[in-house]
Amino acid sequence: ETFEAGRIGRSLSKTSALPSAVSAPLIAASAPTTGVALPRSFFEISALLDLRFPPDVELRAFATHAKMQVVDPSKLCEDAAWEIDPKTATLPEPFQSFMANGNLVPVPFKQSVLHVENAVRQQAEQQRSIMSQAGGLLQILPVIGLSVSAETMFFVLVVRRDQVLADTSTALRRASPEDLKKPLKVKFANEEGVDEGGVAKEYFRLLSEQLFSPDFGMFSVDSESRYLWFNPASFNDPEDFEMVGSVIGLAVYNNLPGLDVNLPPVLFKKLKDVPTTVEDLGVVFPAHALSLQAVVNWKPPDGCSEEEAGQLFQDTFCLDFSVSYEALGETRTVNLLEGEESPSPVTLPRRDEFAKLFKDWYLTTGVASAFDPFRKGFDRVCMSPVYSCLSAAELEAIICGEKDIDFAHLRKGSVVVKAAVDFRDGYLDDFWNIALSFDIVQKRQFLKFVTGSDLAPVGGLERIGLKIQRNGGEPTDRLPTSQTCFNLLLLPEYADEAKLRRLLTTAIENAEGFGLQ
């Protein structure tokens, strides 16, 4: 089956259609004078998603043939070891895995493979925990029954809704590395909901609202970009930032939807050890980047001597090697040059040095006391071979989800679950007319009501796979309900579209908490 995976990949590549913006003669040119910029999607094998290629099969192929290593594309044109074997007409073993050729694999499929790997790791930890509890007796007397607690099988989080942050902090500080490798189960105190995924989604939503709030002091929000970033003036302990990293790691490890948090791309570059750039600074802090650009791009008037240009530069910008930030209502200043008592002035020859140190302070050195424990907490949960193969952009897509809230995509991926009585003709058309007419706030409320998260998964809303089932009919004033664990909407059949709109809107605007019927 792994050989077939490689063979399918080659045949699909041959049948891929050219994008409309690229003409065939341009692609066929033998020696183009300039490179042709093609979108990444041009190279991706969409059939992995369209034909639902099994991610567990791919994980085995990736482990067996590629040893969980991604092929370096730069070596393909230099090393003869990557040529097709003329005797067997087969590809080198690493090519018999899609994941080994990362640029060919759509992000949603990589996420599916990551889900499978996470499940395998969780099952391994459960087995280890059971054997540890049994003291090895299962190997000797496998037929004897053994009572296993929920804590043995799962990392159980019991939290109070009004103390979700404090309870989470306490639980994570007490948790061992082995605990975090088990599947997560969340229970809200004094609520009956059983966590099959939906309770955990609600938990992460509530926790994110508090954890990433600027009022909590760990993160600040740039007024222009609206991105969150580590607050250099934070008085939080390193353990608090480690907790944040662990929380995000737990969401990824337990295959939950993205977090509704506006984290910048540079954070994921740092998690993947990709060097930061001035462009990254511009994404998070546009005003700082524009000011820095003015400094770096400044040119003296024609005819100025070197000395005159240098003096004019300093008179124009009046800069020294320092940065300032607000803390508790006071302005604090940091010297960017280590070992100097007072900041030196920024001269024309040293402006590039200043630009680099300025960028590094905002993105690295100035927030190291926060980012380093944050990364420690994240890696504590998430480090794995498949995770290591993800790019920074792919990790961002998995953690933050997509911004797609086009309900036409949600409708395209929806299915009707068979019930004892079918919906009357045209009723679901009425439902979709209402859903498509929702504003942005209502669409997010609907998504949260049905799935437990108001974000789209990687690949868009179609991949939610919304299920709709008839749940009784008139006479009734029962509100629509949902099973967020299964993305299932239980929809009564009302007498007319006006009543459907009224009760559906009431349900999505007043949904919080879990109960059992």
N, C-alpha and C positions, 0 to 999 in steps of 0.2 A: 504493500500500500504506500510505502514511503517513496518507492521508485515512481509509482503512478503520480504521486504529488509533483515530483519534478517534471515528469512528462507532460502533465496537464499544464503546468506553468509555461513550458515552452510553446505548446500549441496555442495557448491563450494569447501569448505575446504576439504570435504571428497574425492573429485575427483581430487585434485591437484596431479600432478606427482612429484615424488622425483627427485631432481637434479641428474645428472649422477654420480657426484662425491660422492654421499652418498648412501650406500647400505642399503637395507631394514632391514637386520639383525641388523645393527648398530642402526637404529632408534628404532627397536623393543626391544632392550636389556632392561631388567627390572631394572637393577641397574648399569649403566655405571660408570666406575671408573673416567672418565674424561668427561668434557662437549664437546658437538659436536658444532662446529662453523658453523652455517648456514647463508647464505646470506639473507639480509632482503627481497630480492625479492622472496625467498622461501615462505614467509608468506603472501605476498601481493595477493589480489584477482584481478588478471589481467582482469577478466571478467567485472569488473566495466568499464574498458575502451573498451574492445573488444565488449561488448554488448551495449555500450553507455548508461549505466544506468543514468537516468536524475539527474543532480546535484541539480536541484531545489527541487526534491522529497527528496533527501538526506538532504538538508538544513532544510526542514520542519521536517524530522525525528530527526535530530540532535537537533533542538530547542525543539520539543515536548517531545521526550522520554529521551534524555540525558541532557536536559537543558544546552546545549552548553558546556558540560564538558566531558573531556576525561577520560576513565576508567583507574585507576591505576593498571597495570598488577600485581604488587606485592601483591595486596589484593585479587586477584582471588582465590588463594590457601588457604587463611586464613579465609575469611568471607563467612559464609553460605548464606548470602543474594544474592550471585552471582550464586547460584545453580538454575538449571531449576526447575520450579514449578511442583511438581509431579501431582497436580490436573489438571492443564491446559496444561501441557507439553509445556509451553512457556518459552522463555528466560526472564530474568529481563529486564525491559524497556530500560535501557541504551544500552543493547546489540542489540536493534532493530534499531540501527543506526550504519552505517559503520564508520563514523567519530569519534564516541566515542571510537572506537577500532583502534587507529591511526596506529599501526604497520601493520594492514591489508590493508591499503589504499594506492595505488600508489600515488606518488607526483602529477602527472598530473591530477588525479581526485580531489585531495585536492585543486589544483589550480582552477579547474572548479567550485568547491563549493565556493571558495573564490570569483571568478568572479561573481557568482550569488548573494552572500551576498553584494558585492560592488555595484552591480546594484540596489539591493533593497534599500541600504542606499542612493544612489544617487537619486532614485525616491522619497524617503521620503523627502529629502532635497528640491527637486524641488517643491513638493506639499506644503511644509512649506513656501517656498519663494513666491509661487503664492498666497497663502492665506494671507501672510503678505502684499504683494503689493495690493491685493484686499481689504484689511481692513475688511475681514470677509464677504464681500458682496456675495461671491460665495455660502456661506452656506444659505444665505437668498434668493438670486435671481439667482439660478444656470442656468437659461436659457438665461441670458443676456451675450452677448459676451464680452470678455475682451482681450485687446491687451497686450501681454506679451513680454517683450524685451528679447533678447538673453542673456543678463547679468542676468536676473531673473532665466533663466533655466540652464545656464552653467557658469562655471568659464572660461571666455574668456581671452586668452592670445594673444595679438597682439605684435609681435616682428619683429625687423628688422634683416635681416640675418647678417649684419655686426656689430650689437649691441645686439646679442641674450643674452649675459650674463648680460649686464647692464639692458636691458629691463625686463629680468626675475627677477632680484634682486628687481627692483622697484615695479613690480607687486606683488611679494610675500610679500614684506614689507607692502603693502597697503591692502592685502587680509585679510578678516576676517576668523575665523574658519569655518563659515557657507559657505563662498565662496569655500573653499577647498573641501568641501563635495559634491559639485555639479560635474557633468560630465565635464571633461576638453575639451575645444575646442581651438585649436591653429590656428592662422592665421599669415602668413608671410606678412608683409607690402608690398603693391604693387604687390602682387601675387594673382591669381584668385582661387587657390586651395581651395576646401571646405573640412573641416576636418571631414572625416568619419573614422579616425584612421591613415591613411597614413601620413598626415601632422604632426600629433603628434609624430609619429615614427621618422620622419626626424628631427623634433625639438629636441627631446631628444638625437639623435645622435650628432647633431651639438653642443648642450649644453654640453654634456659629454666631447667632445673633448677639450673644453675650461676650464670647471669647474674642471676637474681632472688633468689638465696639471700641471706638476711640476713647470712650469714657472709662474703659478698663485700663487704659494707659499703655498697653503693650504695642499697639499699632497706631499710626497716624494716617490721615487721609490727605493727599494733595488736593487742594481746592480746584485745580484745573484738570488734572488727569483722572481724578476720583479713584486712583489706585491706592490700596493699602500698602504701607511699608513699615518696617520696624522703626519704632520711636526711639531715637537716640537719647531722649530725655527720660526714658522709662525707668522707674524704680522697682520694677518687678524682678523677682529672683530668677536666676538661670533655669531653675526647675519649672517655672511657669512657662517659659518658652519651649522647654523640652516637652512639656505637656501638650502644647499646641502642635508640635511636630508629631507627637504620638497620635493625637486625635486625627490629624489628616492622614497619617499612615494607616490607622485603623479603618478609615473610610475606604481607602484604596484596597487594603488587604481583604476586607470583607465584601468587596465587589459592590459597593453602594454608589448611588449616583453622585455626580459632582457636587461640591459645596458651593452654596450661593455666596461666595466671597470674591471680591474684586482684587485678586492677587496678580501682580505684574509678571510678564514673561521672564524678566531677569531673575526672579526667584527660582524658577525651574532651571534656568541656565546654571545658577550657582549650585543647585542640588545635583546637577549632572556634570559639574566641574568644567563648564564652558566659560572661557574668559569673558568678562563684561566689557562693554564698549561705551563710548560717549552717546551712541544712539540709544542704548539701554537707559542711560540717565535721562534722555529726552522723553522717553515713554513715561517714566515715573514722575519726573520733575521737569515739565516742559519749560517753565520760566527760567530755572537754573541753566538748562541746556542752551537756551537762546542767549543768555548773558555770556555763557562760556564761549559760544560760537562767535559772538561779537569780539571777544578778546582775541581768540585764535586767528580770526580772519581780518583783523584790523591791519590797514596799510597806511603808512605815512604819506603825506602829500609829496608830489614829485619835487625833486630838488633838495629834499632834506638831507643833511648829513647824518651819519650813523648816530652821532651824539645827540643831534637835534631830534631825531626820530625816537630815540630811547627816552629822552626827557618828555617829549610830547605824549608818548604812550603812558608814562607814569602819571602825567598831569591829567590825562583823559580818564583813566580808570581808577587811579588811586587804590591799588590792590596790594595786599600782602599775602603771605602764605598762611592763611588762616580761613576757617569757616566758623560761622556763628549759628546758634540755634536757641530756641526758647525752652526754658525749663522752669516750671513753677513761677511763671510771670517774669523771670529774669533772663537776660541775654547772656549766654555762655559762649566763650570763644576758645577754639582749639587750634593749636599750632600744627600745621601740616608737616613741618620739618622737625624730625626728632632730633633731640640733642641741642636745640637752640632755646635760649631763654625767652626771646621775643621773636615774633614772626618777621622774616625778612621781606622787603618789598619785592613785588613781582616785576621783573625787568623784561624788556622786549625779548632778549635771547632766552629767557627762562619761562615764557608763557606756556609753552607746550608741557613743560614739567609741571607747572601749576595746574593746567587742565587735567592732567592725568591724576595728580594727587587729589584734586577736588572731586573728580568722579569716583576715585577709589574710596574716599572717605564716606561719601553718601551711600555707596553701594556695598562696601566691604568693611573697611577698617572701622568706620564710625558705628557700625551695627554688628560687629563681630561678637560682642558679648551677648547678643540676642540670637543671631543666626546660627552660631556654632551649637548651642544647646538645642535649638530648633531642629537642626539637621540631625543631631544625635538622636532625638526622639523619633524623627521620621525614619531614619535608617534602622532604628531598633525594631521596627515593625516590618518595613517594606523591602529590605535588601533581598534580592533573589536574582537568578540568572536572567529571567525574562525581563524583570524590571531594569536590569543593567543594560538591556538592549534598546530600551526606549530612548528616543531623543528628548531634548528639553521641550520642544513643541508638542510632542506626543504625550509627555507626562502632564503638561499643562491642560491639554484637551481632556485627559482622563480625570484629572482632579477638579477642574473648574467646569466641566461640561461644555455644552455648546449654547449659543445664544438663540438658537432656532426656536421660535414660538409661532411658527406658521401652522395653524391647525389643519390646513389642507394636507400637510404631511402626517399629522396625527391621524386624520381620517383615512388616509391611504393605507396605513399600517394596522388599522383596527379590524377586529373580527367580532361577529355576533355569536355568543354562546347559546347553544340550544337550550330552550326551556320547555316546560309542559305546554305552553301556549306561545305562539309566535306573535311578534309585534304586528300590528295592523299595517297595511300598505301605506307608505308615506310617512309613518311616525318617525322613523330614524332620520329621514330627510329633514323633518321639522327640528329634530334634536341638533343636527349638524348646522342647520341655518342659525340656530341660537348660539351654538358654540363658536361658529365662525364670526359671529357679530360681537363677541365679547371684546372689551378693551384689554389693554396689556395687563392691567391689574387683575381683571377677572380671569384671564387666561392662566395666569400664574396661580391664582386661587384654585382653579379647576384642576390644574396639574397636581398641585399639592394635595387636593382632596382625593384624587383617584390614585396617585402613585406615591404620595408621601414626600415628594420633592417637586419644587417648582422649576427645576432645570431640565433641559433636554439632555439625554445621554449622548455620548460620542456617536456621530452618525445621524443625529437629528431625531425629531419627534416620531418619525415613522418607526424607529427601532424600539419604542416603548411597547408596541404591540398591545394597544388598548383593547380590552375585552368588555363587551356590553351584553348584559343579560336582562331579560324581562323579569321584573320582580312584582308581579301582581298587577291589577288594574282597578278600574272604577267599580264601586265608589271607594275612594281613598284620598286621604290627605297625607299619606306617608311621604316623607322626604326621600329623595334618592340617597343611597348609601354606597359604600365602596369597601373593597378589600384591597388595601394598598399593597399587601404582600404579593398579590397576583395581578396588580394593575386592572382590577375588575370593577366596573361600574354597574351597580344593581339599580336598574331604572324602572320605576313603575310606569304603566301606560296610562297617562292622564287623558281627560276628555278632549282637550284642545291645546294648541300651541301656547296660548297665553298662560294657562295653568302650568304647563311644563316649564316655561321660562321663569315664572314666579317661584316655583318650588325648587328648581335646580339652582337658581341664584341664591335663594335662602340657604340651601345646603352648603354651597361652596364658601359662602361668606361667614358661616358660623360653625366651621368644622375644626374642632380641636379635641384631643383626648381619644381614648380607646375603650371599647366595651365589647362584650360578647353577647350574641343574641341566643 
